[in-house]
Amino acid sequence: MSYNLLKGKRGIIFGALDENSIAWKTAERAHEEGAEFVLTNAPVALRMGTINTLAEKTNSEVIPADATKVEDLENLIEKSQEILGGKLDFVLHSIGMSINVRKGKHYTDQNYDWTHKGLDVSAMSFHKLMQTLYKKDAMNEWGSIVALTYMAAQRVFPDYNDMADNKAYLESVARSFGYFFGKDKKVRVNTISQSPTPTSAGQGVKGFTGFMNYAEKMSPLGNATALECADYTLTLFSDLTKKVTLQNLFHDGGFSNMGVSQEIMEAMEE
Ligand SMILES: NC(=O)c1ccc[n+]([C@@H]2O[C@H](COP(=O)([O-])OP(=O)(O)OC[C@H]3O[C@@H](n4cnc5c(N)ncnc54)[C@H](O)[C@@H]3O)[C@@H](O)[C@H]2O)c1
């Protein structure tokens, strides 16, 4: 169902790799809600992925940008404003990558070059993105910036590895930069802490299926899907949430406030 929630709004969506990506679903839903936007991803991901299908479907252009490179971000933000015909109302940072996770390197045996790279891609890129938007004064007043995160920033999930630290940094940047964006530009900045979701990044985490099934059984409403995450993100881009900022918002079917559920108790008694 469409509510025209984003009619007349312009934005940039990072991170649509394939149709499972949370950013992909967000782009589809944002289009249905009347938004116009530019899609972006790292050049290597554009070669591997199928983003052009999404671009056609949503009537949008694709601009490559490695989110760790400030010059790429500058180019992206300038071109996007030219294409869309003005300043931006929303930006989605839906980016995550850990080489330690990908290569099965244990948390107690990090390759620190990989740790640095993962931090840059998954977390510092959010600062770089916001600093570039801020310096270029590219956001409209009452605009909204959202990044996606996971609860391993607050609690221990052993196989989430160095991504836990990256997410803690990301959430902190949202608050710290969100202060200046709020005071100086009336722009809100939030993170959405999403349930485990079967995407390319999600499935890269060791033991992902067990992890997902456990969360499903623990959450009174069950895990939130990528499409449901897209819907929630749109509310934060809309004018209905203008005073929500500096928040880490759990979108997880209630998982984050659970101690134990009946299903898990029963499974442990077997
Ligand atoms: N899938 C989950 O279980 C889950 C749960 C909570 C939060 N998240 C977060 O959601 C976000 C989106 O991930 P997803 O699950 O949709 O997986 P995904 O693999 O579809 O998306 C990750 C994206 O990051 C992009 N990326 C990697 N390096 C980049 C770079 N240098 N520059 C620009 N883009 C780059 C990839 O190309 C890809 O499009 C991530 O921040 C992820 O950590 C995912």
The ligand as an SDF file (V2000), in Angstrom:
LIG
                    3D

 44 48  0  0  0  0  0  0  0  0999 V2000
   21.5200   -8.6150    7.2080 N   0  0  0  0  0  0  0  0  0  0  0  0
   21.4840   -8.4860    8.5260 C   0  0  0  0  0  0  0  0  0  0  0  0
   21.3090   -9.4700    9.2740 O   0  0  0  0  0  0  0  0  0  0  0  0
   21.6220   -7.1270    9.1400 C   0  0  0  0  0  0  0  0  0  0  0  0
   21.1670   -6.9040   10.4400 C   0  0  0  0  0  0  0  0  0  0  0  0
   21.3390   -5.6260   11.0130 C   0  0  0  0  0  0  0  0  0  0  0  0
   21.9560   -4.6250   10.2660 C   0  0  0  0  0  0  0  0  0  0  0  0
   22.3890   -4.8820    8.9920 N   0  0  0  0  0  0  0  0  0  0  0  0
   23.0610   -3.8140    8.2540 C   0  0  0  0  0  0  0  0  0  0  0  0
   22.2890   -3.4500    7.1300 O   0  0  0  0  0  0  0  0  0  0  0  0
   23.1570   -2.8090    6.1840 C   0  0  0  0  0  0  0  0  0  0  0  0
   22.8950   -3.3680    4.7970 C   0  0  0  0  0  0  0  0  0  0  0  0
   23.2930   -4.7020    4.7110 O   0  0  0  0  0  0  0  0  0  0  0  0
   22.4230   -5.8530    4.0330 P   0  0  0  0  0  0  0  0  0  0  0  0
   22.1100   -6.8280    5.0810 O   0  0  0  0  0  0  0  0  0  0  0  0
   21.3440   -5.2560    3.2110 O   0  0  0  0  0  0  0  0  0  0  0  0
   23.5060   -6.5770    3.0970 O   0  0  0  0  0  0  0  0  0  0  0  0
   24.0630   -6.2630    1.6180 P   0  0  0  0  0  0  0  0  0  0  0  0
   25.2680   -7.1480    1.4670 O   0  0  0  0  0  0  0  0  0  0  0  0
   22.9700   -6.4280    0.6310 O   0  0  0  0  0  0  0  0  0  0  0  0
   24.5000   -4.7290    1.6740 O   0  0  0  0  0  0  0  0  0  0  0  0
   25.7780   -4.2850    2.0900 C   0  0  0  0  0  0  0  0  0  0  0  0
   26.2190   -3.2360    1.0890 C   0  0  0  0  0  0  0  0  0  0  0  0
   27.4240   -2.5730    1.4650 O   0  0  0  0  0  0  0  0  0  0  0  0
   28.0420   -2.2000    0.2310 C   0  0  0  0  0  0  0  0  0  0  0  0
   29.4340   -1.7790    0.3900 N   0  0  0  0  0  0  0  0  0  0  0  0
   30.4740   -2.5520    0.8140 C   0  0  0  0  0  0  0  0  0  0  0  0
   31.6210   -1.8300    0.7330 N   0  0  0  0  0  0  0  0  0  0  0  0
   31.2910   -0.5980    0.2770 C   0  0  0  0  0  0  0  0  0  0  0  0
   32.0300    0.5850   -0.0130 C   0  0  0  0  0  0  0  0  0  0  0  0
   33.3620    0.6480    0.1720 N   0  0  0  0  0  0  0  0  0  0  0  0
   31.3740    1.6720   -0.4920 N   0  0  0  0  0  0  0  0  0  0  0  0
   30.0270    1.6390   -0.6850 C   0  0  0  0  0  0  0  0  0  0  0  0
   29.2690    0.5410   -0.4300 N   0  0  0  0  0  0  0  0  0  0  0  0
   29.8990   -0.5540    0.0400 C   0  0  0  0  0  0  0  0  0  0  0  0
   27.9110   -3.5010   -0.5610 C   0  0  0  0  0  0  0  0  0  0  0  0
   28.2360   -3.3570   -1.9310 O   0  0  0  0  0  0  0  0  0  0  0  0
   26.4580   -3.8550   -0.2980 C   0  0  0  0  0  0  0  0  0  0  0  0
   25.6110   -3.2500   -1.2630 O   0  0  0  0  0  0  0  0  0  0  0  0
   24.5820   -3.0100    6.7010 C   0  0  0  0  0  0  0  0  0  0  0  0
   24.9860   -1.8680    7.4350 O   0  0  0  0  0  0  0  0  0  0  0  0
   24.3970   -4.1760    7.6460 C   0  0  0  0  0  0  0  0  0  0  0  0
   25.4210   -4.2640    8.6200 O   0  0  0  0  0  0  0  0  0  0  0  0
   22.2130   -6.0990    8.4060 C   0  0  0  0  0  0  0  0  0  0  0  0
  1  2  1  0
  2  3  2  0
  2  4  1  0
  4  5  1  0
  4 44  2  0
  5  6  2  0
  6  7  1  0
  7  8  2  0
  8  9  1  0
  8 44  1  0
  9 10  1  0
  9 42  1  0
 10 11  1  0
 11 12  1  0
 11 40  1  0
 12 13  1  0
 13 14  1  0
 14 15  2  0
 14 16  1  0
 14 17  1  0
 17 18  1  0
 18 19  2  0
 18 20  1  0
 18 21  1  0
 21 22  1  0
 22 23  1  0
 23 24  1  0
 23 38  1  0
 24 25  1  0
 25 26  1  0
 25 36  1  0
 26 27  1  0
 26 35  1  0
 27 28  2  0
 28 29  1  0
 29 30  1  0
 29 35  2  0
 30 31  1  0
 30 32  2  0
 32 33  1  0
 33 34  2  0
 34 35  1  0
 36 37  1  0
 36 38  1  0
 38 39  1  0
 40 41  1  0
 40 42  1  0
 42 43  1  0
M  CHG  2   8   1  16  -1
M  END
$$$$
